[in-house]
Amino acid sequence: MTYRSRIGTFVLIGVLGAWACHDTTSSQSEPLVLSASSCGISLREDSLRVVADSATVSVSGAGSWTATHGGGTWLTLTTSSGTGSGVVRWRRDATVLTTGFSYVDTITVTLQGAAGATASLVDSVTVRSPPAQFMAVPRAWRPGERDSVAAYILRTRAMDDFSDVAAQALAQEDSAVDVILNPAWHQPAGTSAAGVQLAPQFASGWGARGLDILLVFDSVPGGTVQRDSLMWKVVRWWNPADSTWKGWMIHDTAVVTFAYDSVNTVRFDSLGGHGGTGGGEARMASGTYWQANSGQYRITSNTGYGTFAQLTGGPYLGGDYAVGKFRGRLNLISMPRVLGSDAPDPSTFTFDFGNGSSQIPVWQIKCYFPPITPVSPYHACTGQAAAQIVAAAREHRLTAATLAGVTMPILNEVRPKARSGGRRMRR
């Protein structure tokens, strides 16, 4: 713990965070002076809390003053007025803030009466992500590795209905990706963090890819996607040592990137894939299924796509694809075991592919299903997978697993009942 009286800075380093106030440059001869021109705090998302702070108000004479602040809902003034010199106090409620962002508000103190002098202080809160258990690390392809990965995905159906895209898409990927245990994720030897059971995911070189899918099967007047057409961002992972073991996370969205969304597969499935985030993991060899029903998912960057090309085979035959890169995070995902007996229960993990150079390849697919006329320069998508998803959507029986292309029979035991009523307008 360090205190610097010269610049009025108080710093606490480590998991808890750091905060500081910096001295004002105003002259003490002015009618109204605050002791600091700015204050700020930085916290990790696993230590978010309410933090109080204050600044001295120096007034020439016995004039009264009032304090106000801007639109920050996370900031509350606890002392907002006084007579003569005193202290303005406030608190920051960081528990309502989102990781990965900085929040700024301005506190303004106004001297009452004819003088009407003002002084301002800028206050800020930054919420940081803690180190994840697992992270993606790009590296150069080894000789022949690109072809062997494509062959493995095709042979084992590692990405289910999307596996056929590998034959063309991997040729455009500029680097391989290893998913590793994050060396910055500190854990005492032989112990587990409180409340966390380590998931087997990624521990033995698991593979991972992203999908950015547009499947249009409704009217497209003026080129605008409408109603039940599907737009989703997906992260897929699989175990090279057991080709029947794979997982998926999917978010329904029309935007390129999105902030943290809460994971709730039951809700996602009940809405037929038209709201929120759902996911899971299944191991066909043992009949085990884990369903993701807590945690958060975000994509912070979705860029780097090359030229679109047409798929010449597979379940998305005729559609158009391009290869780019995802940055994001699967944060504190908890998957209770719903079927089977494989450990752990629940499966809990955090996978970060959004810090530094960390990223995963993403295959973007645009599929205009007949009789929809494709928007130029794209083509009609006539493959079997697209037809199955369209049929499921029209019958209101889409689930996160269906959208991910996972066709394991064990999932039939946990599918929700079909929704009643007609289709809804997509907004």
C-alpha positions in Angstrom: 0.0 0.0 0.0 1.5 3.4 -1.0 0.5 6.9 -0.1 1.9 9.9 -2.0 1.1 13.1 -0.3 2.7 15.2 -2.9 0.1 14.4 -5.6 -2.6 13.1 -3.3 -2.5 9.5 -4.6 -3.6 6.4 -2.8 -2.8 3.1 -4.6 -3.6 -0.5 -3.7 -2.1 -2.9 -6.1 -3.3 -6.5 -6.9 -6.6 -8.2 -7.3 -8.5 -5.5 -5.5 -7.5 -2.8 -7.9 -6.1 0.7 -7.7 -7.5 4.2 -7.2 -6.1 7.7 -7.3 -6.9 11.4 -7.0 -4.7 14.0 -8.6 -4.2 17.5 -7.2 -5.8 20.4 -8.8 -3.7 23.1 -10.5 -6.0 25.9 -9.4 -4.6 28.7 -7.4 -5.6 28.8 -3.7 -6.4 32.5 -4.1 -9.5 31.7 -6.2 -12.9 31.9 -4.5 -13.6 28.1 -4.9 -11.0 25.4 -5.2 -11.3 21.5 -5.2 -8.3 19.5 -3.8 -8.3 17.3 -6.9 -9.0 17.7 -10.6 -9.5 14.0 -11.2 -10.1 10.8 -9.4 -10.3 7.2 -10.7 -10.5 3.6 -9.7 -9.6 0.4 -11.5 -11.1 -2.9 -10.4 -11.1 -6.5 -11.6 -14.5 -7.9 -12.4 -14.0 -10.5 -9.6 -13.7 -7.8 -7.0 -16.4 -5.3 -8.0 -17.8 -3.4 -5.0 -18.9 0.0 -3.8 -16.0 2.5 -3.2 -16.3 5.8 -1.5 -14.1 8.9 -2.2 -14.0 12.6 -1.4 -12.3 15.9 -2.2 -11.8 19.0 -0.1 -13.7 22.1 -1.0 -11.9 25.3 -0.2 -14.0 28.5 -0.1 -12.8 32.1 0.4 -15.1 33.3 3.1 -18.3 31.7 4.4 -20.2 31.2 1.2 -22.4 28.2 0.6 -21.9 25.7 -2.2 -23.7 22.8 -3.9 -22.4 19.8 -5.8 -23.9 18.0 -8.8 -22.7 15.4 -11.2 -23.4 14.2 -14.8 -25.4 11.2 -16.0 -23.4 8.4 -14.4 -25.9 6.1 -12.7 -23.0 4.3 -10.9 -22.0 7.5 -9.1 -23.9 8.9 -6.1 -23.1 12.1 -4.1 -23.3 11.4 -0.4 -22.4 15.0 0.6 -23.6 17.5 -2.0 -23.7 20.9 -0.1 -22.0 22.9 2.6 -21.1 26.3 3.9 -17.5 27.5 3.9 -14.7 25.1 3.3 -15.7 21.5 3.6 -15.7 18.1 1.8 -17.7 16.8 -1.1 -18.2 13.0 -0.8 -19.4 10.4 -3.3 -19.5 6.7 -3.9 -19.1 4.5 -6.9 -21.1 1.4 -7.3 -18.9 -0.7 -9.6 -21.1 -3.8 -9.2 -23.5 -2.5 -11.9 -20.7 -1.9 -14.5 -19.6 -4.1 -17.4 -16.1 -5.5 -17.7 -13.8 -4.2 -20.4 -15.0 -0.6 -20.3 -14.1 2.7 -18.6 -16.8 5.0 -17.2 -16.4 8.7 -16.7 -18.5 11.3 -14.9 -17.9 14.9 -13.8 -18.6 16.3 -10.4 -19.2 20.1 -10.4 -19.2 22.3 -7.3 -20.9 25.7 -7.6 -20.5 28.6 -5.2 -23.8 30.2 -4.4 -24.5 33.9 -4.7 -23.2 36.6 -7.0 -19.8 35.1 -7.3 -21.1 31.9 -8.9 -17.7 30.3 -9.2 -17.4 26.7 -10.2 -14.8 23.9 -9.9 -15.0 20.5 -11.5 -13.5 17.0 -10.8 -13.5 14.2 -13.4 -14.2 10.8 -11.8 -13.7 7.4 -13.6 -14.1 3.7 -13.0 -12.3 1.1 -15.2 -13.4 -2.6 -14.9 -10.7 -5.1 -15.9 -11.0 -8.8 -16.8 -9.1 -11.2 -14.6 -6.8 -13.7 -16.3 -8.9 -16.5 -17.8 -8.1 -20.2 -17.2 -7.7 -20.8 -20.9 -6.6 -18.6 -23.8 -6.0 -18.8 -27.5 -2.5 -18.3 -28.8 -1.9 -17.9 -32.6 1.2 -19.3 -34.2 2.5 -20.1 -37.7 1.3 -23.2 -39.4 3.7 -26.2 -39.2 4.5 -27.9 -42.5 1.4 -29.9 -43.6 -0.6 -29.0 -40.5 -3.2 -26.9 -42.2 -4.2 -29.9 -44.4 -4.2 -32.3 -41.5 -6.5 -30.1 -39.4 -8.9 -29.7 -42.3 -8.8 -33.5 -42.8 -9.5 -34.1 -39.1 -12.5 -31.8 -39.0 -13.9 -33.4 -42.1 -13.3 -37.0 -40.9 -14.6 -36.5 -37.4 -17.3 -33.9 -38.0 -15.7 -31.8 -35.3 -17.9 -28.9 -36.2 -20.9 -31.0 -37.2 -22.8 -29.6 -40.2 -20.2 -26.8 -40.5 -17.3 -29.3 -40.9 -17.5 -29.3 -44.7 -16.6 -25.6 -44.8 -13.1 -26.6 -43.5 -12.1 -28.0 -46.8 -12.2 -24.4 -48.3 -11.9 -22.1 -45.2 -8.7 -23.4 -43.7 -6.9 -22.6 -46.9 -7.6 -18.9 -46.0 -6.6 -19.0 -42.4 -3.2 -17.2 -41.9 -2.2 -18.9 -38.6 -2.9 -21.9 -36.4 -4.3 -21.5 -32.9 -3.4 -23.3 -29.7 -5.8 -23.2 -26.8 -3.7 -23.4 -23.7 -3.9 -23.1 -19.9 -3.2 -19.4 -19.2 0.1 -19.0 -17.3 -1.3 -15.8 -15.8 -4.2 -17.7 -14.2 -2.8 -18.3 -10.7 -3.9 -21.3 -8.8 -2.0 -22.9 -5.9 -0.7 -26.4 -6.7 -3.1 -29.1 -5.9 -6.0 -26.8 -5.1 -8.9 -25.3 -6.9 -10.2 -21.8 -6.7 -13.2 -21.5 -4.3 -16.4 -22.6 -6.0 -14.6 -23.6 -9.3 -14.2 -27.1 -10.6 -11.8 -27.2 -13.5 -13.3 -28.3 -16.8 -11.4 -30.7 -19.0 -11.9 -28.3 -21.9 -8.8 -27.2 -23.7 -6.5 -29.0 -21.3 -5.1 -31.3 -24.0 -4.9 -29.1 -27.1 -8.6 -28.6 -27.8 -9.5 -27.0 -31.1 -11.7 -23.8 -31.5 -13.3 -21.8 -34.3 -15.8 -19.0 -34.6 -18.9 -18.8 -36.9 -20.7 -15.7 -38.1 -23.8 -16.9 -39.7 -26.6 -15.2 -41.7 -29.4 -17.5 -42.8 -32.2 -15.7 -44.7 -35.4 -17.5 -45.5 -37.9 -14.6 -45.3 -38.7 -11.7 -47.5 -35.9 -9.3 -48.3 -37.6 -6.1 -49.5 -35.0 -3.6 -50.4 -32.3 -6.0 -49.2 -33.3 -5.7 -45.6 -33.3 -9.0 -43.6 -36.7 -9.4 -41.9 -38.7 -11.5 -39.5 -37.4 -15.0 -38.7 -34.1 -14.8 -40.6 -31.3 -16.0 -38.4 -28.2 -14.1 -37.5 -25.8 -15.6 -34.9 -22.3 -15.5 -33.5 -20.9 -18.9 -32.5 -17.8 -20.2 -30.8 -17.2 -24.0 -31.3 -14.6 -26.2 -29.5 -13.7 -29.9 -29.7 -11.5 -32.5 -28.2 -8.9 -33.9 -30.7 -8.5 -37.0 -28.4 -12.2 -37.8 -28.5 -14.0 -36.8 -31.7 -17.4 -37.3 -30.0 -16.8 -34.6 -27.5 -17.6 -31.0 -28.6 -19.1 -27.8 -27.4 -20.8 -24.6 -28.6 -21.9 -21.1 -27.6 -24.2 -19.0 -29.7 -25.6 -15.5 -29.5 -28.6 -14.3 -31.5 -27.7 -10.8 -32.8 -27.7 -8.7 -36.0 -24.7 -6.7 -34.9 -21.0 -7.3 -35.7 -19.8 -7.3 -32.0 -21.6 -7.3 -28.7 -20.9 -6.6 -25.0 -21.4 -9.3 -22.4 -24.7 -11.2 -22.7 -25.8 -13.6 -19.9 -25.9 -17.2 -20.9 -29.2 -19.0 -20.4 -29.8 -21.9 -22.8 -33.3 -22.7 -21.4 -34.4 -19.2 -22.3 -32.6 -19.3 -25.7 -34.2 -22.5 -26.7 -37.7 -21.5 -25.5 -37.4 -18.5 -27.8 -36.5 -20.7 -30.8 -33.0 -19.2 -31.1 -34.4 -15.6 -31.4 -33.0 -14.1 -28.2 -30.1 -14.2 -25.9 -27.3 -16.7 -25.6 -27.3 -20.5 -25.3 -24.7 -23.2 -25.4 -23.5 -26.6 -24.2 -21.2 -29.5 -24.5 -21.8 -33.1 -25.4 -19.8 -36.3 -25.4 -21.6 -38.8 -27.6 -19.3 -41.7 -26.6 -20.6 -41.6 -23.0 -24.0 -40.0 -23.6 -23.1 -37.0 -21.4 -24.5 -33.6 -22.0 -23.7 -30.3 -20.2 -26.0 -27.3 -20.7 -24.7 -23.8 -20.3 -27.0 -21.8 -18.0 -24.8 -19.1 -16.4 -21.8 -17.0 -17.3 -21.3 -14.4 -20.0 -20.3 -14.3 -23.7 -19.0 -11.4 -25.7 -17.3 -10.6 -29.0 -15.3 -7.5 -29.0 -13.7 -7.7 -32.5 -15.0 -9.4 -35.7 -12.7 -8.3 -38.5 -10.1 -9.3 -41.1 -12.4 -11.0 -43.6 -11.0 -11.6 -47.1 -13.0 -11.9 -50.3 -16.2 -14.0 -50.2 -16.2 -17.2 -52.2 -18.9 -19.7 -52.9 -19.1 -23.1 -51.1 -18.9 -25.8 -53.7 -20.1 -28.7 -51.6 -21.4 -29.8 -48.2 -24.6 -29.0 -46.2 -24.3 -25.3 -47.0 -23.8 -25.8 -50.7 -24.0 -22.6 -52.8 -23.6 -20.3 -49.8 -20.9 -17.7 -49.6 -18.1 -17.7 -47.0 -15.1 -15.6 -45.9 -12.5 -16.1 -43.2 -11.8 -13.5 -40.5 -10.9 -13.4 -36.8 -12.9 -13.2 -33.5 -11.8 -11.6 -30.3 -13.9 -12.2 -27.3 -14.4 -14.1 -24.1 -16.5 -16.9 -22.6 -16.6 -15.7 -19.0 -17.2 -17.9 -16.0 -19.3 -20.3 -18.0 -21.1 -22.9 -15.8 -22.6 -26.0 -17.5 -24.5 -28.3 -15.2 -24.5 -31.9 -16.3 -28.0 -32.8 -17.6 -27.4 -36.3 -19.0 -24.7 -38.9 -18.4 -22.1 -39.3 -15.7 -18.8 -37.8 -17.0 -17.1 -35.4 -14.6 -17.2 -32.6 -13.8 -20.6 -31.4 -12.6 -20.9 -28.6 -13.3 -18.3 -27.9 -15.9 -17.0 -24.4 -15.2 -14.4 -22.4 -17.2 -13.3 -19.1 -18.7 -11.9 -19.0 -22.2 -10.3 -15.7 -23.4 -9.5 -15.1 -27.0 -9.5 -11.3 -26.8 -6.3 -10.0 -25.1 -3.2 -9.0 -26.9 -2.7 -11.2 -30.0 -5.2 -13.7 -28.7 -7.9 -14.6 -31.3 -9.6 -17.5 -33.1 -10.4 -17.9 -36.8 -14.0 -17.3 -37.7 -15.9 -18.5 -40.8 -18.6 -16.1 -42.0 -21.3 -17.7 -44.0 -24.1 -16.0 -45.8 -27.0 -18.3 -46.8 -30.0 -17.1 -48.8 -32.4 -20.0 -48.8 -34.8 -20.4 -51.8 -37.2 -19.0 -52.8 -35.4 -15.9 -51.4 -33.5 -14.0 -54.1 -29.9 -13.4 -52.8 -28.7 -9.9 -52.3 -25.8 -9.2 -54.8 -23.1 -10.5 -54.9 -24.2 -13.5 -52.9 -25.8 -16.8 -54.1 -28.6 -19.1 -53.3 -27.8 -21.6 -50.5 -29.4 -25.0 -51.2 -27.6 -27.4 -48.9 -29.2 -29.9 -46.6 -28.2 -28.2 -43.3 -29.8 -24.9 -44.3 -33.0 -26.8 -45.3 -33.1 -28.6 -41.9 -32.6 -25.3 -39.9 -35.2 -23.5 -42.0 -37.7 -26.4 -41.4 -36.9 -26.3 -37.6 -37.4 -22.6 -37.5 -40.7 -22.7 -39.3 -41.9 -25.4 -36.8 -40.6 -23.4 -33.8 -38.3 -26.1 -32.6 -34.9 -24.4 -33.0 -32.4 -24.8 -30.1 -28.8 -23.7 -29.6 -27.7 -27.2 -30.5 -29.7 -27.1 -33.7 -28.3 -23.8 -34.7 -24.8 -25.0 -34.0 -25.4 -28.0 -36.4 -25.1 -30.5 -33.6 -27.2 -33.6 -34.4 -26.5 -35.9 -31.4 -29.5 -38.1 -30.5 -28.9 -37.6 -26.8 -30.0 -34.0 -27.2 -33.5 -35.0 -28.1 -34.1 -35.8 -24.5 -33.7 -32.2 -23.4 -35.3 -30.3 -26.3 -38.0 -27.8 -25.3 -41.6 -28.1 -26.4 -42.4 -26.3 -29.6 -43.6 -22.7 -29.2 -47.2 -21.9 -30.0 -48.3 -19.0 -32.2 -47.1 -17.5 -35.4 -43.7 -16.1 -36.4 -42.6 -12.8 -34.9 -41.3 -9.8 -36.7 -37.5 -9.6 -36.3 -36.4 -6.1 -35.2 
